[in-house]
Amino acid sequence: MRKQSLFTWAISILSLIILIVLITINRQQTFNYYPSYNSPKKPFSVLMARGDNLSLESHVDLDQLLDFPLSEEDMLHLFTSPSVMYVDASSLYLRLGPSTSYDIVATLFQNDEITVGELITREQFNYDTDQTEWVAVQYGDVYGFVNPSYLSDEPHSLTINSELDDVDNLEDDETNHTTTETNTTHTSSTTPSNNNVTTSEPKITTKLETITKNVSYDVIKQENDDLIEGTSKVVVKGKNGVRTITYEITFKDNVEISKKEISNESTHVDEVIHIGTKPADNSPSETEEETSE
């Protein structure tokens, strides 16, 4: 009887130990899985830089065409291996997609520090044949895409007489841009004030920007009462040409303040066709009249 009682106590103690172990394991798993509600949340930019808890396969398939503009969550997955670069242009538009057809979300300036993400390849976007592949970019809290041709690994050294090259990621097959600086630069000077403080006058510079593009001729039809109705005649043969537009751009302390068109010329020739309006003469001839008599 005593042995049976000891056996019962042993079984009870063993069961209690097993129960305590199971409860302890369950509590550890529970606390490891669920985050504390009191713990601070990581901002979006920190998650993007560190790549915390990212799963590209579950959100964005980078091996197929992407649907731009992307959501903020999808943009996050383009920055798993970010790098820091600098703007190497006086101004650079940040757009919602990898093309100038998308809206501008911000304007970047010379030496702005930006975070660069993935390159958008031709498998992910339908570029034009000779268009450069763009990259995803973060600037502060703004995300978008730019042409990487205007980025550099190091900031550009600025000098007083440095020239500006305004950039809008333009890559048009039929359009070429050339920019020349005129000699209308107004140098800065200092003027003493009553408080013995010197003030600098703004530096005003101007540039000439020339744009050329191919132009097709138009066909102009004109009525001519010397031609019989139903007939036509090419008076001037059409010829394709090139249109050249020149702008004068004014800068104040290296910031564009005005842009004026000063010339617009084209070498194309419109084709001119005369259309006959003269009624045809349907009266019978003298020979026909004599035969009828």
Secondary structure, DSSP 8 states (H G I E B T S, - for coil): -HHHHHHHHHHHHHHHHHHHHHHHHHHHHHHHHS--TTS----HHHHHHHTTT--HHHH--TTS---SS--HHHHHTT-SS-EEEEE-SSEEEEESSSSTTS-EEEEEETT-EEEEEEE--TTTS---TT----EEEEETTEEEEE-GGGEESS-----TT-----------TTEEEEEEE-S--B---EEE-TTS-EEE---EEEEEEEEEEEE---EEEEEEEEEETT-EEEEE--B-EEEEEEEEEEEETTEEEEEEEEEEEE--B-EEEEEEEE-------HHHHHHH-
